Amino acid sequence: MIYVLDPGAEQNIAGALDFCAEQAGMAVAMRFLDEFERVAQLFVDHPGFGTPTTSGRRVFPLHVFPYSVVY
């Protein structure tokens, strides 16, 4: 199974990548992308991961970066 991103989520990720690249360099931006993809694959393999919210979604923080994935 694969995951599909909402266009708004794609924009958010692109913005975070740009920010990381500008502030800390391309290597850090690539680490951010690797971490996001690792977490996204985790959700594909284990859809129940993350903390449930009252809106019926789940949230899961990235380990190194100050971002969370909402799905």
ZASETI-793389 format. One record per residue: residue number from 1; residue in one letter; x, z, y of N, C-alpha, C, O in turn. Coordinates in steps of 0.05 Angstrom, whole numbers, plus 32768, in hexadecimal, padded with zeros to 4 digits. Each point is the difference from the previous one (the first is absolute). Example, Ala and Ser with C-alpha at 12.3 -4.5 7.8 and 13.67 -1.06 7.14 Angstrom:
2
NODE/resi/resn/npx/npz/npy/capx/capz/capy/cpx/cpz/cpy/opx/opz/opy
NODE/1/a/8108/809C/7F8E/7FEE/8000/8018/8012/8000/8018/8015/800D/8000
NODE/2/s/7FE4/7FE5/8015/8010/8001/8018/7FF1/800E/8016/800A/8004/8016
% end
This chain:
71
NODE/resi/resn/npx/npz/npy/capx/capz/capy/cpx/cpz/cpy/opx/opz/opy
NODE/1/m/8011/8000/7FE9/7FEF/8000/8017/8012/8000/8019/8016/800B/8000
NODE/2/i/7FE0/7FE9/8015/800F/7FFF/801A/7FEF/800E/8015/7FE9/8006/7FFC
NODE/3/y/8023/7FFE/801B/7FF0/800B/8016/7FFE/7FEB/8016/8010/7FEE/8003
NODE/4/v/7FDB/8015/800D/7FFA/7FEE/8016/7FFE/8012/8019/7FF2/8014/8000
NODE/5/l/801B/7FE3/8015/7FFF/8010/8019/7FEB/7FF4/8013/7FFD/7FE8/8003
NODE/6/d/7FF6/802A/800B/7FEE/7FF8/8015/8011/7FF5/8017/8017/8009/8004
NODE/7/p/7FE0/7FE3/800B/8010/7FF5/8016/8009/8015/8014/8016/7FFE/800B
NODE/8/g/7FD9/8016/7FFA/8008/8015/8012/8017/8010/7FF5/8012/8009/800F
NODE/9/a/7FEE/7FFC/7FD7/8016/800E/7FF3/8019/7FF0/8001/8016/800B/8004
NODE/10/e/7FE8/7FDB/7FF8/8018/7FEF/8003/800C/8002/801C/8018/8001/8002
NODE/11/q/7FD7/7FFF/8012/800A/8003/801C/800D/801B/8004/8015/8002/800D
NODE/12/n/7FE0/8013/7FE8/800B/801B/8002/801C/8001/7FF3/8013/800C/800B
NODE/13/i/7FEF/7FE8/7FDD/801A/8000/7FF2/8014/7FF0/8010/8017/8008/8002
NODE/14/a/7FE1/7FE1/8008/8012/7FEF/8010/800A/8010/8018/8017/7FFE/8008
NODE/15/g/7FD7/8010/8005/8008/8010/8018/8013/8016/7FF8/8013/8005/800F
NODE/16/a/7FE8/8008/7FDB/8012/8015/7FF7/801C/7FF5/7FF9/8014/800C/8006
NODE/17/l/7FEC/7FDC/7FED/8019/7FF3/7FFA/8010/7FF9/8019/8018/8005/8002
NODE/18/d/7FDA/7FF0/8012/800C/7FFA/8019/800C/8019/800E/8016/7FFF/8009
NODE/19/f/7FDA/8016/7FF7/8009/8019/800C/8019/800A/7FF2/8014/8008/800D
NODE/20/c/7FEB/7FF9/7FD9/8018/800A/7FF0/8018/7FEF/8006/8016/800A/8003
NODE/21/a/7FE6/7FDC/7FFD/8017/7FED/8005/800C/8005/801B/8018/8000/8004
NODE/22/e/7FD6/8003/8010/800A/8003/801C/800D/801B/8004/8015/8002/800E
NODE/23/q/7FE1/8013/7FE6/8009/801B/8004/8017/8008/7FEE/8012/800F/8008
NODE/24/a/7FEE/7FE7/7FDF/8014/8009/7FED/800E/7FEA/7FF1/8013/8006/7FF0
NODE/25/g/7FE5/7FE1/8014/800E/7FEA/7FF2/7FF0/7FF5/7FE9/7FED/800C/7FF6
NODE/26/m/801B/7FDC/8003/7FF2/7FF1/7FEB/8002/800E/7FE5/7FED/7FFE/7FF0
NODE/27/a/8028/800F/800A/8003/800E/7FE6/7FEA/8015/7FFD/7FF4/8004/7FEB
NODE/28/v/8007/800B/802B/7FEB/8015/7FFF/7FE4/7FF3/7FFE/7FEF/800A/7FF1
NODE/29/a/800D/7FE0/801D/7FE7/7FF1/7FFE/7FFB/7FF7/7FE3/7FE9/8002/7FF7
NODE/30/m/802B/7FF5/7FFC/7FFD/7FF7/7FE4/7FFB/8018/7FEE/7FF2/7FFD/7FEC
NODE/31/r/801A/801A/801A/7FFA/8018/7FF0/7FE3/8008/8003/7FF3/8008/7FED
NODE/32/f/8002/7FF5/802C/7FE4/8006/8005/7FEF/7FED/7FEF/7FED/8009/7FF3
NODE/33/l/8019/7FDD/800D/7FF0/7FED/7FF1/8002/8006/7FE2/7FEC/7FFF/7FF2
NODE/34/d/802C/8008/8004/8003/8007/7FE4/7FEF/8018/7FF9/7FF3/8001/7FEB
NODE/35/e/800D/8013/8027/7FF0/8018/7FFB/7FE2/7FFA/7FFF/7FF1/8009/7FEF
NODE/36/f/8006/7FE7/8025/7FE4/7FF8/8000/7FF8/7FF1/7FE6/7FEC/8007/7FF4
NODE/37/e/8025/7FE6/8004/7FFA/7FF1/7FE8/8000/8011/7FE7/7FF1/7FFC/7FED
NODE/38/r/8021/8018/8012/8001/8013/7FEA/7FE5/800F/7FFE/7FF5/8003/7FEB
NODE/39/v/8002/8007/802C/7FE7/8010/8001/7FE8/7FEE/7FF9/7FEE/8008/7FF2
NODE/40/a/8012/7FE0/8019/7FEA/7FED/7FFA/7FFE/7FFA/7FE2/7FEB/8000/7FF4
NODE/41/q/802C/7FFC/7FFF/8000/7FFB/7FE3/7FF7/8019/7FF1/7FF3/7FFE/7FEB
NODE/42/l/8014/8019/801F/7FF7/8019/7FF4/7FE1/8001/8000/7FF4/8009/7FEC
NODE/43/f/7FFF/7FEE/802A/7FE3/8000/8001/7FF4/7FEC/7FEC/7FEB/8005/7FF4
NODE/44/v/8023/7FE5/8009/7FF6/7FEC/7FEC/8001/800C/7FE4/7FED/7FFD/7FF1
NODE/45/d/8029/8011/8009/8003/800B/7FE6/7FF0/8019/7FFB/7FF7/8006/7FEA
NODE/46/h/8004/800A/802C/7FF2/8019/7FFE/7FED/8003/8018/8007/800D/8014
NODE/47/p/7FE2/7FE6/7FEB/7FEE/7FFF/8017/7FF6/801C/800A/7FF6/8001/8016
NODE/48/g/800D/8013/7FDA/7FF6/801B/8009/8015/8010/8010/7FF9/8016/8008
NODE/49/f/801E/7FDF/7FFC/8014/800F/8010/7FF7/8002/801D/7FEF/7FF1/8009
NODE/50/g/801C/8022/8004/7FF9/8004/801C/7FEC/8016/8004/7FF3/8009/7FEC
NODE/51/t/800A/7FFF/802C/7FED/8015/8007/7FE5/7FF4/8009/8000/7FEF/8012
NODE/52/p/7FEA/8018/7FE0/7FE6/7FF4/8009/7FF9/800A/801C/8006/8016/8008
NODE/53/t/7FEC/7FD8/8006/7FF6/8007/801B/7FE2/8000/7FFF/7FF4/7FF8/7FEC
NODE/54/t/8000/8012/8029/7FE2/8001/8001/7FF4/7FE5/8002/7FE8/7FFD/7FFB
NODE/55/s/8027/7FEE/800D/7FF6/7FE5/8003/8001/7FF1/7FE6/7FF9/7FE8/7FFF
NODE/56/g/8010/8024/7FEB/8002/7FF3/7FE6/801A/7FF1/7FFC/8003/7FF2/7FEC
NODE/57/r/800F/8010/8026/801A/7FF4/7FFD/8014/8015/7FF7/7FF9/8017/7FFD
NODE/58/r/801F/7FE0/7FFE/8016/8012/7FF8/8017/7FFB/8013/8003/7FEA/800B
NODE/59/v/800D/802B/7FF9/8017/7FFE/8011/8018/800A/7FF1/7FFF/8014/7FF1
NODE/60/f/8018/7FDF/8014/8019/8008/7FF2/8017/7FFC/8014/8004/7FEA/8009
NODE/61/p/800B/802B/7FFD/8016/7FFE/8013/8018/7FF2/7FF3/8006/8004/7FE9
NODE/62/l/8008/7FEC/8028/801A/7FF6/7FF7/8014/8017/8001/7FFD/8012/8011
NODE/63/h/8017/7FEE/7FDE/8012/8017/7FFD/8013/8003/8017/8004/8016/800B
NODE/64/v/8009/7FD4/7FFE/8015/8002/8013/7FF6/7FF9/801D/800C/8009/8013
NODE/65/f/7FDF/7FE8/7FEF/7FF7/7FF6/8019/7FE7/800E/8009/7FF0/8009/7FEF
NODE/66/p/800B/7FF9/802C/7FE9/800F/800A/7FE6/7FEF/7FFF/7FF3/7FFE/8014
NODE/67/y/8007/7FF6/7FD6/7FE9/7FF0/7FFC/7FF2/8008/7FE7/800C/800B/7FED
NODE/68/s/7FD9/7FF0/8012/7FF1/8004/7FE8/7FF1/7FE6/7FFA/7FF9/7FF1/8012
NODE/69/v/8002/800B/7FD4/7FF1/7FE9/7FF7/7FE3/800A/7FFB/7FFC/8013/7FF2
NODE/70/v/7FF1/7FDF/8019/7FE3/8006/7FFC/7FF5/7FE9/7FF0/8003/7FE9/8007
NODE/71/y/7FEF/801F/7FE3/7FF4/7FEB/7FEF/7FE6/8009/7FF4/7FF3/7FF1/7FF2
% end
